[in-house]
């Protein structure tokens, strides 16, 4: 199992959670994982859609300047589950098509191999056993670092 496989499993696990969100739950206030600031569930999922939206462009070698503000704002529209699924599927397709895990991608904090970029994208804490094993296999050897 390599970084692509772990990324795919993580995206699938997150989508399985998003698919369970009920229509009346999108406005629930939650603490975001990154900033620990209150946000609605919709805002949190929109952030994940934003993250997914960047994957194809990032793996294609585009820079932040080239992509610009393409993905700013509300990406979910009137159909949040469906729109999230669209961005997630595009990200998955880009990862599946990636043949060179060592190709350089341009991130806000520098240029890195694609494999390092894919390791940075996580999943919900309730993860399938095969995803946990894959992450352990990938991250375990470098834990001491």
Wavefront OBJ file of the C-alpha trace (Angstrom):
o trace
v 0.000 0.000 0.000
v 1.454 3.390 -0.962
v 0.476 7.028 -0.360
v -2.091 6.931 -3.164
v -3.887 3.980 -1.581
v -3.951 5.621 1.850
v -5.252 8.873 0.340
v -8.019 7.014 -1.515
v -9.085 5.125 1.614
v -9.115 8.356 3.638
v -11.260 10.144 1.039
v -13.668 7.215 0.927
v -13.920 7.146 4.730
v -14.695 10.879 4.874
v -17.291 10.602 2.106
v -18.987 7.770 4.010
v -19.358 10.131 6.991
v -20.571 13.056 4.850
v -23.151 10.806 3.200
v -24.731 10.354 6.643
v -25.300 14.078 7.280
v -29.006 14.833 7.449
v -30.560 17.833 5.716
v -31.213 19.618 9.024
v -27.665 19.106 10.369
v -25.702 21.354 7.989
v -26.060 24.368 10.298
v -24.836 22.556 13.430
v -21.933 24.387 15.053
v -18.802 22.294 15.522
v -15.182 23.036 16.417
v -12.960 22.813 13.378
v -9.994 20.486 13.563
v -7.498 23.013 12.252
v -8.292 26.210 14.150
v -10.515 24.826 16.920
v -12.838 27.745 16.174
v -16.609 27.316 15.926
v -17.912 26.723 12.412
v -21.021 25.145 10.970
v -20.862 21.602 9.720
v -21.439 23.022 6.236
v -18.428 25.356 6.579
v -16.299 22.455 7.755
v -17.333 20.241 4.837
v -16.849 23.177 2.456
v -13.256 23.356 3.684
v -12.819 19.654 2.857
v -14.311 20.307 -0.595
v -11.838 23.175 -1.009
v -8.999 20.869 -0.017
v -10.187 18.240 -2.527
v -10.658 20.844 -5.250
v -6.960 21.687 -5.144
v -5.742 18.103 -5.535
v -5.981 17.793 -9.354
v -4.320 21.177 -9.927
v -1.647 20.518 -7.321
v -0.802 17.100 -8.736
v -0.713 18.639 -12.225
v 2.096 20.897 -10.983
v 0.145 24.155 -10.933
v 1.189 26.891 -8.536
v -1.035 28.871 -6.188
v -0.682 31.858 -8.474
v -1.866 29.829 -11.475
v -4.976 28.549 -9.690
v -5.706 31.865 -7.987
v -9.093 32.248 -6.284
v -10.822 29.579 -8.380
v -11.968 27.644 -5.325
v -12.697 30.485 -2.915
v -16.168 30.821 -1.399
v -19.028 28.368 -1.112
v -18.304 25.270 -3.170
v -21.280 23.256 -1.939
v -24.184 25.281 -3.325
v -27.693 23.866 -2.963
v -26.550 20.235 -3.023
v -23.737 19.945 -0.461
v -23.356 16.151 -0.475
v -23.386 15.931 -4.245
v -21.014 18.861 -4.701
v -18.615 17.467 -2.094
v -18.740 14.118 -3.910
v -17.852 15.829 -7.209
v -14.746 17.473 -5.768
v -13.781 14.301 -3.942
v -14.140 12.190 -7.101
v -11.990 14.627 -9.088
v -9.327 14.393 -6.385
v -9.515 10.600 -6.386
v -9.235 10.485 -10.173
v -6.148 12.703 -10.062
v -4.527 10.526 -7.406
v -5.342 7.327 -9.296
v -3.806 8.839 -12.452
v -0.624 9.906 -10.639
v 2.226 7.765 -11.914
v 5.168 9.565 -10.322
v 4.949 9.926 -6.554
v 8.204 11.859 -6.593
v 7.043 14.585 -8.994
v 7.309 18.054 -7.499
v 4.138 19.764 -6.328
v 3.934 23.395 -5.253
v 2.403 24.034 -1.831
v 2.007 27.198 0.244
v 4.957 26.158 2.384
v 7.302 25.048 -0.409
v 7.885 22.458 -3.112
v 7.600 18.802 -2.135
v 7.312 15.364 -3.728
v 3.692 14.387 -4.403
v 4.002 11.517 -1.911
v 4.583 14.031 0.917
v 1.555 16.063 -0.167
v -0.674 12.991 -0.121
v 0.439 12.083 3.407
v -0.813 15.413 4.740
v -4.465 14.755 3.949
v -6.275 12.995 6.792
v -9.606 11.414 7.514
v -12.246 11.261 10.198
v -11.029 9.617 13.419
v -13.302 6.616 12.883
v -11.367 4.826 10.189
v -11.664 1.433 8.532
v -9.119 -1.161 9.657
v -7.422 -1.306 6.239
v -6.938 2.468 6.293
v -5.450 2.337 9.793
v -3.089 -0.434 8.705
v -2.097 1.478 5.582
v -1.368 4.619 7.563
v 0.626 2.605 10.101
v 2.657 1.009 7.306
v 3.372 4.416 5.732
v 3.922 6.542 8.823
v 5.273 4.020 11.319
v 8.814 3.901 9.947
v 9.242 7.683 10.304
v 7.504 8.162 13.680
v 10.747 8.775 15.532
v 11.403 11.794 13.297
l 1 2 3 4 5 6 7 8 9 10 11 12 13 14 15 16 17 18 19 20 21 22 23 24 25 26 27 28 29 30 31 32 33 34 35 36 37 38 39 40 41 42 43 44 45 46 47 48 49 50 51 52 53 54 55 56 57 58 59 60 61 62 63 64 65 66 67 68 69 70 71 72 73 74 75 76 77 78 79 80 81 82 83 84 85 86 87 88 89 90 91 92 93 94 95 96 97 98 99 100 101 102 103 104 105 106 107 108 109 110 111 112 113 114 115 116 117 118 119 120 121 122 123 124 125 126 127 128 129 130 131 132 133 134 135 136 137 138 139 140 141 142 143 144 145
